[in-house]
Amino acid sequence: MGLLDGKKLLITGVLTDGSIAFHVARLAQEQGAEVVLTSFGRQFRLTQAIARRLPVEAPVVQLDVTSDEDLAALADRVREHTDHLDGVVHSIGFAPQSVMGGNFLAGQWADVATALEVSAFSLKSLAVAAQPLLSRGASVVGLTFDARYAWPVYDWMGVAKAAFESTARYLARDLGPQGVRVNLVSAGPIRTTAAKSIPGFETMEGGWPERAPLGWDVTNPEPTARAVAALLSDWFPATTGEIVHVDGGVHAMGL
């Protein structure tokens, strides 16, 4: 038996085969889950192509998390492939480069608002859109980067991640009575396409392997994907509102 046998999962954020979400989808299928992916716009065909690299080609449904129309239609679009969901993975984040890379003080509200909507508010939007399909015992899992600290160059994306982490706690409160868990995985730096788009990302990853008691491979998303899979499984039935750190232990170390 696989860890996720029979589970029906909706996974966002699969853009390349280097995406953390891709490895979550791959691992989930290997552990017995059925997977539906989301994408939108110019990325849609790319996600469809990448979906063919999974162990089982996964269907892709349209979802722009900033579109009220797409959010309202999500449940019906997913129903074309499954009648319920046991899990949802939020792997969505974006901030204009004008509010990262040392531009904290120069950040303008319009660009900051974009970062907050796409990277934080979207967790609530996605959970509510999927809510009609969520079975009792379902799990919502998101990906974060430890928002307790002011990281070099992360700037307003760091603020968005702080809002994201708070949003997860409030969702855990409000979805808990329906038996739905909401947890996050806080990963160390991984060289995904999204990470490489952060100006000066190398200053965030610099020294991480040396500071991590367990060491850290910035090219390997597998440990993070395994943590997400574990939280999607039935092995954490009474855990919600939690942030699981998968960073080699850096979060527990003093500088």
N, C-alpha and C positions, 0 to 999 in steps of 0.2 A: 504494500500500500504506500502511496505517496502522501506527503504531508498535506497536500491540497486536493486530494482525490474528490472529484465531483463538484468542486467549487466553481462558481461562475464569477469571473472577474472583469471589471472595466479598468483599463489601464491607459492613462494619458501620458503624453510626453515622449512617445517613441518617435524619434526623428532620424537617428542613425543607429548602426549596430554598436556604437560606442556609448549610447545613452544609457544611463542607469536604468531607465524604464524598460529598455530593450532587454536587459539582463534579468530584470524582474519578470517580464513576460516569458522569457525563455525558461527560466528556472521554475516558474509557476506551471508551465506546460509540462515540464519534465516531472513535476511533482503531482500531476494528475488534474490540473485545472483546465477549464475552457476559458479562453481569453478573447475579449473584444477590445479593440484599440480605438482611440479618437485622434482626429487631426482636423485641420482646416486650411483653407486658402491654398497658397502655392505649396505648402508642406504636405497636402493631402496625398498627392501621387507619390511623393517620396516615402511617406509612411507606408503606403500600400506596397511599395517595392521592398522596403525593409521587412514588412510583415512576412514576406515570402522566405526570409532567411530564418524564421523561427522554426522549431521542430515541426509545428503544424501551422500552416498559413492562417493568420487571424484576420477576421473581418475588421474593417475600419469604418467608423461612423463619424459624421460631421459634428464637430463641436468647437466653437470659438467661445471661450468662457466669458468674453465680454459682450456676447450677443444674447439679448433676451430671447430672440427667436430660436436660436440654437438650444439654449437652456430649456426652453419650454418644450421643445421637440425631442430632447434627449431620450426620455423614457421610451417613447414610441419607436425611435430609431434603434435603441438597444433591443426592444421586444422583437424586432425582426430576426434576432439571433438567439435570444434567450428570454425566458419568461420571468427571471428574477436575477438578483445579484447577491453574491455572498461577500463581495469585497470591491472596493474602489481604491485605486492608487492615484494620488495627486502628485504629478511630477511636472509642474508648470511654474515657470518663473521668467520674468522679463523686466528689465529696467533700461531706459535709454542711456546710452553711454554718457550723456550730458550730466547724469546724476551719480556717476561712479568714477573711479580712477582719480580720486583726489578732488572731486568737484562738489563736496558736500555743501560748503557754504554758498556756492554759486547755483545750487539746484533751484529750479523754478517749479512752482506748484503743478503746472500742467504735466511736466515730466514725472514729478514725484507721484502725482495722482495715478499716472499710468502704471508705475511700479507697484503701488499699493493695490490697485484693482486687479492686475494680472497675477501678482505674486502672493497676495494675502486674501483679499475678498473672494477670490476665485475658489478658495477652499470651501467657503460657505455656499457659494453659488453651485459648485459641483455636487456637494453633498445634498443640497435641497433638490436639485434637478434629478438626482439618482434616487432620492428617498422613496418614491412610489415602488421601486423595484427591490429595495433593500430588505432582505429577510431578517428575522430575529437571529441575533448572533453574528450579523454581518460586521465587517471591519473596514474602516476607512483609514488609509495610511498615507501620510504625506512625507515629503523629503525636505529637510531644512539644513541650515548651516549655522551652528551654535550662535544664537542671537544675544547671548549675554554680554558679548564683547564688542568693542569698536575695532573691527578688523581693518588693516591697511587696504585702501582702494575700494572697499565694498560699499561704503557710504550709504546712500539711500536704499540700496538693496538690503543692507543689513537692517535698516529700520523696517523695511517691508517684511523681512523674516521674523523680526520681533512681533509684528502684528500678526503674521501667519501663525506663530506659536501660540499667541493669545487666542486667536480665532479657534484653533484646535481645542483649547481647553473649554471654551464656551460651547462648541459643538458637542464635545464629550458630555457636557452637562445636559444639553437639550435633546440629544439623540439617545442618551443612556436609557431613559424609560422605555424606549422602543427596542432595547436590547442591542443597539448599535454601538460599537466601540470606535473611538477616534484616537489614533496615536501617530507619533512622528518618529522618523529616523533621522538623527543628526549625523551626517557623514563627514568625514574628513575631506580634504580637497581631492577631487578626482578630475583628470583632464578630459572632461567631456567637451562637446562643441559649445555648450552654454558657458562653461567655465572659461574656455579660451576667449570668449567674447568680452570678458571682464578686463578692462584696461589694467595692466599691472598684476594679473592673476598670479604670476610667478612669485610675487612678494608674499602672497597668502600661503602658498604651498612651501615656500622656502624654509628649510629646517624642520619641517613637520616629521619626516621619518626619524630624525635624530631625537626629537622631543618625545616621540611616542614610545612608551615602554615596550609595546609589542611590535614596534616598527610600523611603517606605513608605505604602501605601494600606491602612488598617485595614478598609476595606469590601470589599476585593478578594481572594477566595480563589484566584483563577486561578493565580498563580505557584506556590502551594503544591500545588495539584492537578496541575500540570504536572510538578513534581518527583516526586510520588508515581507518576505515570504512567511517568516515565522509569525509576524504580527497579523498576517492575513489568515493564518491557520487557527485551529481550535485550541491551540496550546496556551493561549493567553485569554481565557474566557472572562477573567475578572480584572483585566488591565485596560484602563482608558485614561485619556488625558495625559499620557506619558510621553516622554522623549527618550528614546533609546539611542545612546551615543555609539557610533561605529566609526571610531577615529584613531584606533590604536592606543587610546588612553590619554590623549593630549588634554581632553577637557578636565581631567582630574589632577593635572600637574601644575605647579606654580611656574611662572616664567623664570 
